[in-house]
């Protein structure tokens, strides 16, 4: 057997494999003899058919099977010996097998395309700079949250006429474009001048106004229209009121406290406010952590400076998902895939270089944490704790074990990122929720 590597560029190459009769014939003969011992052919007792007859019947299929096995094993062994990292799977050069005469040929030539990256190192030192963000919950956010909770858990009524702060349900129509849709209008999210036309009005009243009276973004935010629907609302408009909805704010009493945090968790307004702030801070601490880690990934990926074999990977993705994706799909999604692939290479390299391992116990602990959060969000909470081991086991066995591998990767990534933060120049920065929203938009 002869294997040769031809690098076409810094990250793409072809591998040629030449097989002679000595490479495959012993295995083919052994397989045919084994077939002959088991074959049940008319005119012969079981296992007594001549090998020559078995060869005529099964020789070609056995030859193809054995050569494919040799190719796969040899290719994998050869690639493991190389210093570079193969990406995706080797792709057979098209039309090679189509030209093979399996009946008469004794020597076979095969060719595969591969994409790879050379082995790399990513030194961790103070030259690498990143930012650790911490979102600070201020009194303004706490007050807004409490007001929202009071509205959310308040009593709903349907008064005869509308007041500021109400929701008005009715039919919005534009004669110019024949647009007509039933909508629920939030009077707090339009201009005071326009809202004033609805104040004091009740069922079956027709409110007339112009599309220009509605500011940019208010069609979506106040009227609940899609961007396409907002484009269709032009010229003179009418809004026929069908109903007025009003929510009376809940009182800050024990019943309200219990609805939010559970029975007897807080007993005074001061305790309630403190608990709201604590809960908000806990939630934003998680968001801060996730955002910091995503930004750190970008920094590490940039510092790795890896050059991916894009053309090869796009071809491989298309063939690996044949019938499921189009060329257009691959082109559209490739930038996201490329970033994820580079981060995976970086994470694995750092884990290997610094002996960072995700242990089975870590996977169990992280899965429990995830399931507890899901239970808490659904209101089930600690009452499901007795069955936690069963939930964890069922989840990790799901998707034919892929859930376990995904969780293992997640744990490794967290450990790598935690390790990295102790080694690089990490600036800690406190930001407000508004500043955080601006960062997300950039």
C-alpha positions in Angstrom: 0.0 0.0 0.0 1.2 3.5 -0.9 -0.2 6.6 0.8 0.9 10.1 -0.3 -0.2 13.6 0.9 -0.3 16.6 -1.3 -0.9 20.0 0.4 -2.6 22.4 -2.0 -2.7 25.3 0.5 -2.2 26.1 4.2 -5.4 24.2 5.1 -6.4 21.9 2.3 -4.8 18.8 0.8 -5.4 15.6 -1.0 -4.5 12.1 0.0 -3.9 9.4 -2.5 -4.0 5.7 -1.7 -2.7 3.0 -4.0 -3.7 -0.6 -3.3 -2.0 -3.6 -4.8 -3.4 -7.2 -4.9 -1.2 -8.1 -1.9 -2.9 -5.5 0.2 -6.4 -6.9 -0.2 -6.4 -10.4 -1.7 -5.6 -12.4 1.5 -8.6 -10.8 3.3 -10.9 -11.4 0.3 -9.8 -15.1 0.0 -10.4 -15.6 3.8 -13.8 -14.0 3.6 -14.8 -16.1 0.6 -13.7 -19.3 2.3 -15.8 -18.3 5.3 -18.8 -17.7 3.0 -18.3 -21.1 1.4 -18.5 -22.8 4.8 -21.8 -21.2 5.5 -23.4 -20.8 2.0 -26.6 -22.6 1.3 -26.6 -23.1 -2.5 -29.0 -25.2 -4.5 -27.5 -28.5 -5.6 -24.9 -28.6 -2.7 -25.1 -29.5 0.9 -24.8 -26.6 3.2 -21.2 -25.5 3.4 -20.0 -27.8 0.5 -20.3 -25.4 -2.4 -16.9 -24.9 -4.3 -15.1 -21.8 -3.4 -14.9 -21.0 -7.1 -18.7 -20.9 -7.3 -18.9 -18.7 -4.2 -16.3 -16.4 -5.7 -18.4 -16.1 -8.9 -21.5 -15.3 -6.9 -20.0 -13.0 -4.2 -16.5 -12.1 -5.3 -17.1 -8.6 -6.4 -19.2 -7.6 -3.4 -16.6 -9.1 -1.0 -13.8 -7.3 -2.9 -15.6 -3.9 -2.6 -16.4 -4.5 1.0 -12.9 -5.5 2.0 -11.2 -2.6 0.0 -13.6 -0.1 1.6 -12.7 -1.5 5.0 -8.9 -1.3 4.3 -9.3 2.3 2.9 -11.2 3.5 6.0 -8.8 1.9 8.5 -5.7 3.0 6.6 -6.9 6.6 6.1 -7.8 7.0 9.8 -4.5 5.5 10.9 -2.6 7.8 8.5 -4.4 10.9 9.7 -3.8 10.1 13.3 -0.1 10.2 12.7 -0.1 13.7 11.2 0.7 16.8 13.2 -2.3 18.8 11.8 -5.9 18.5 12.9 -8.4 17.3 10.3 -11.7 19.1 10.1 -14.9 17.3 9.0 -14.4 14.0 7.2 -12.2 13.2 4.2 -14.2 13.6 1.0 -13.7 11.0 -1.9 -12.8 12.7 -5.1 -15.8 12.3 -7.4 -15.9 9.8 -10.2 -12.9 7.8 -9.1 -14.9 4.7 -8.1 -17.1 5.1 -11.2 -14.1 4.3 -13.4 -13.1 1.2 -11.6 -13.5 -2.2 -13.3 -13.9 -4.4 -10.2 -13.9 -7.6 -12.4 -10.4 -7.2 -13.9 -8.4 -4.6 -12.0 -5.7 -5.7 -9.7 -4.4 -2.3 -8.6 -6.6 0.5 -7.3 -6.0 4.2 -6.9 -8.2 6.3 -4.6 -8.1 10.0 -3.8 -9.6 12.0 -0.9 -9.8 15.7 -0.1 -9.2 16.9 3.4 -9.4 20.2 5.3 -7.2 20.9 8.3 -5.6 23.4 10.6 -2.0 23.0 11.7 -1.4 22.4 15.4 -1.3 25.7 17.3 -0.6 27.0 20.8 -2.3 29.9 22.6 -0.2 31.3 25.3 -2.2 32.7 28.2 -0.6 35.8 29.7 -1.3 39.5 30.5 -0.9 40.4 26.8 -4.4 39.1 26.3 -6.9 41.7 27.5 -10.6 41.2 28.2 -13.4 42.7 30.3 -15.5 41.1 33.0 -18.8 42.8 33.2 -21.0 43.1 36.3 -24.6 44.5 35.9 -25.6 46.4 39.0 -29.2 46.6 39.9 -30.2 50.2 40.9 -33.2 51.5 42.8 -34.8 52.7 39.6 -34.9 49.2 38.2 -36.3 47.8 41.5 -39.1 50.3 41.5 -40.0 49.6 37.8 -40.0 45.9 38.5 -42.3 46.3 41.5 -44.7 48.5 39.5 -44.8 45.9 36.7 -45.5 43.2 39.3 -48.3 45.2 40.8 -49.9 45.7 37.3 -49.3 42.0 36.4 -51.0 40.7 39.5 -53.7 43.4 39.7 -57.4 43.0 39.1 -58.7 43.5 35.5 -61.8 45.5 34.9 -63.8 46.7 31.8 -64.8 50.3 32.5 -67.3 52.2 30.4 -64.8 54.8 29.2 -61.0 54.9 28.8 -58.5 56.6 31.0 -54.8 57.2 30.7 -52.9 53.9 31.2 -55.8 51.7 29.8 -55.7 49.2 27.0 -58.3 49.8 24.3 -59.4 46.9 22.2 -61.0 47.6 18.8 -60.8 47.6 15.0 -58.0 49.6 13.3 -58.8 50.5 9.7 -57.0 52.4 6.9 -59.3 53.3 4.0 -56.4 54.2 1.7 -54.9 50.7 1.8 -58.0 48.7 2.8 -56.1 47.6 5.9 -58.3 46.3 8.8 -57.3 44.5 11.9 -58.5 43.9 15.5 -55.8 45.2 17.9 -55.3 45.9 21.6 -53.8 49.4 21.9 -51.7 50.3 24.9 -52.4 54.0 25.6 -49.2 54.4 27.6 -47.1 53.7 24.5 -48.4 56.3 22.1 -48.0 60.1 22.3 -50.0 62.0 24.9 -51.7 64.0 22.1 -53.0 60.8 20.4 -53.9 59.1 23.6 -56.0 62.1 24.5 -58.4 61.3 21.7 -59.3 58.0 23.4 -59.6 59.4 27.0 -63.3 59.5 28.0 -64.4 57.5 25.0 -66.2 54.1 25.2 -67.7 51.2 23.3 -68.6 51.8 19.6 -66.9 55.2 19.5 -65.0 55.8 16.3 -61.7 57.6 16.8 -60.2 59.3 13.7 -56.5 60.2 13.3 -53.7 60.2 10.8 -50.9 57.5 10.3 -48.4 60.3 10.8 -49.7 60.8 14.4 -48.0 57.5 15.3 -44.3 57.7 15.9 -41.7 55.2 14.6 -41.8 51.9 16.5 -45.2 52.6 18.1 -47.1 50.6 15.5 -45.2 47.5 16.7 -44.9 48.4 20.4 -48.3 50.0 21.1 -50.6 48.5 18.4 -48.9 45.1 18.2 -48.5 45.2 14.4 -45.8 43.4 12.4 -43.3 45.5 10.4 -45.1 44.5 7.2 -48.5 45.5 8.6 -47.1 48.9 9.8 -46.1 49.6 6.2 -49.7 49.1 5.1 -51.1 51.6 7.6 -51.1 54.9 5.7 -53.2 58.1 5.5 -56.5 58.6 7.4 -57.3 56.0 10.0 -60.2 55.0 12.2 -60.2 53.0 15.4 -63.6 51.6 16.5 -63.6 50.9 20.2 -65.0 47.5 21.2 -63.8 47.3 24.8 -61.8 49.1 27.4 -59.4 47.0 29.6 -58.0 48.4 32.8 -55.8 46.7 35.4 -56.0 48.0 38.9 -52.7 47.7 40.7 -52.3 45.0 43.4 -51.8 46.2 46.9 -48.5 45.6 48.7 -49.9 43.1 51.2 -49.2 39.6 52.4 -51.4 38.0 49.7 -49.4 39.8 47.1 -46.0 38.9 48.7 -47.1 35.2 48.8 -48.1 35.2 45.1 -44.6 36.5 44.1 -42.3 34.6 46.4 -44.3 31.9 48.1 -46.0 31.6 51.5 -44.4 33.7 54.3 -41.1 34.2 52.4 -41.4 38.0 53.1 -43.6 39.8 55.5 -43.0 43.6 55.1 -42.6 46.0 52.2 -38.9 46.5 53.1 -38.3 42.7 53.0 -40.2 42.5 49.7 -38.2 45.3 48.1 -34.9 43.7 49.3 -36.0 40.3 47.9 -36.9 41.8 44.6 -33.5 43.4 44.4 -31.8 40.2 45.4 -33.7 38.2 42.8 -33.0 40.7 40.1 -29.3 40.8 41.0 -29.1 37.0 40.9 -30.7 37.0 37.4 -28.4 39.7 36.1 -25.3 38.0 37.6 -26.1 35.1 35.4 -26.6 37.3 32.3 -23.3 39.1 33.2 -21.5 35.8 33.4 -22.9 34.6 30.0 -22.1 37.9 28.3 -18.6 38.0 29.7 -17.9 34.5 28.6 -19.2 35.1 25.1 -17.0 38.2 24.8 -14.0 36.3 26.2 -14.5 33.6 23.6 -14.3 36.2 20.8 -11.0 37.5 22.3 -9.5 34.0 22.5 -10.7 33.1 18.9 -9.1 36.4 17.6 -5.9 35.6 19.4 -5.8 32.1 18.0 -5.9 33.6 14.5 -6.9 30.3 12.8 -7.5 30.1 9.1 -10.2 27.6 8.3 -10.5 25.7 4.9 -13.8 27.4 4.1 -14.4 25.9 0.6 -13.7 22.4 1.9 -15.9 22.8 5.0 -18.8 24.2 2.9 -18.6 21.2 0.6 -18.4 18.8 3.5 -21.4 20.4 5.3 -23.4 20.1 2.1 -22.6 16.4 1.6 -22.9 15.5 5.3 -26.4 17.0 5.4 -27.3 15.9 1.9 -31.0 16.6 1.1 -31.4 18.6 4.4 -29.7 21.8 3.4 -29.1 23.8 0.3 -26.0 25.6 -0.9 -27.7 28.9 0.1 -28.4 27.5 3.6 -24.7 26.6 4.0 -23.5 30.0 2.8 -25.9 31.8 5.1 -25.1 29.8 8.2 -21.4 29.2 7.6 -20.1 32.3 9.6 -21.9 31.1 12.7 -20.6 27.5 12.2 -17.0 28.8 11.6 -17.0 30.8 14.9 -18.3 27.7 16.8 -15.7 25.5 15.2 -12.8 27.8 16.0 -13.9 28.2 19.6 -14.2 24.4 19.9 -10.6 24.0 18.6 -9.4 26.7 21.0 -11.2 25.2 24.0 -9.9 21.7 23.2 -6.3 23.1 22.8 -6.4 25.0 26.1 -8.0 22.0 27.9 -5.2 19.7 26.6 -2.4 22.2 27.3 -3.5 22.8 30.9 -4.9 19.4 31.7 -8.4 20.7 32.2 -11.0 17.9 32.3 -14.7 17.7 32.6 -15.5 14.9 35.0 -18.7 12.8 35.2 -19.5 14.4 38.6 -19.4 17.8 37.0 -21.8 16.8 34.3 -24.3 15.4 37.0 -24.0 18.6 39.0 -24.6 20.9 36.0 -27.5 18.9 34.8 -29.1 19.1 38.3 -28.6 22.8 38.3 -30.3 23.1 34.9 -33.3 21.0 35.9 -33.7 22.8 39.2 -33.9 26.1 37.3 -36.5 24.6 35.0 -38.6 23.4 37.9 -38.3 26.8 39.7 -39.5 28.6 36.5 -42.6 26.3 36.3 -43.4 26.8 40.0 -42.6 23.2 41.0 -39.5 23.9 43.0 -38.1 21.7 45.7 -41.0 19.3 45.7 -39.4 17.5 42.7 -36.0 17.1 44.5 -36.7 13.5 45.6 -37.0 12.5 41.9 -34.0 14.5 40.8 -31.7 11.5 40.1 -34.3 10.0 37.8 -34.8 13.3 35.9 -31.0 13.7 35.5 -30.6 10.1 34.2 -33.4 10.4 31.7 -32.1 13.7 30.4 -28.5 12.5 29.9 -29.6 9.4 28.1 -31.7 11.4 25.8 -31.0 11.9 22.1 -29.0 8.6 22.1 -26.5 10.0 24.6 -25.9 13.3 22.7 -27.3 15.2 25.7 -24.5 13.8 27.8 -21.8 14.8 25.3 -23.3 18.3 25.0 -23.3 18.7 28.7 -19.7 17.4 28.9 -18.6 20.0 26.3 -20.4 22.7 28.2 -18.7 21.8 31.5 -15.3 21.8 29.7 -15.9 25.2 28.2 -16.9 26.6 31.6 -13.7 25.2 33.2 -11.5 26.6 30.4 -13.0 30.0 30.6 -12.7 30.1 34.3 -9.0 29.1 34.1 -8.4 31.7 31.4 -9.7 34.5 33.5 -7.1 33.9 36.1 -4.2 34.0 33.6 -5.0 37.1 31.3 -5.4 40.8 31.9 -9.1 40.9 32.9 -10.6 44.3 33.7 -13.6 44.2 36.0 -16.3 46.7 35.0 -19.6 47.6 36.6 -22.4 48.6 34.2 -26.1 49.6 34.5 -28.9 47.6 32.8 -29.2 50.4 30.2 -25.4 50.1 29.4 -25.8 46.3 29.2 -28.7 46.7 26.6 -26.4 49.0 24.6 -23.7 46.4 24.6 -26.1 43.7 23.4 -27.2 45.9 20.5 -23.6 46.5 19.3 
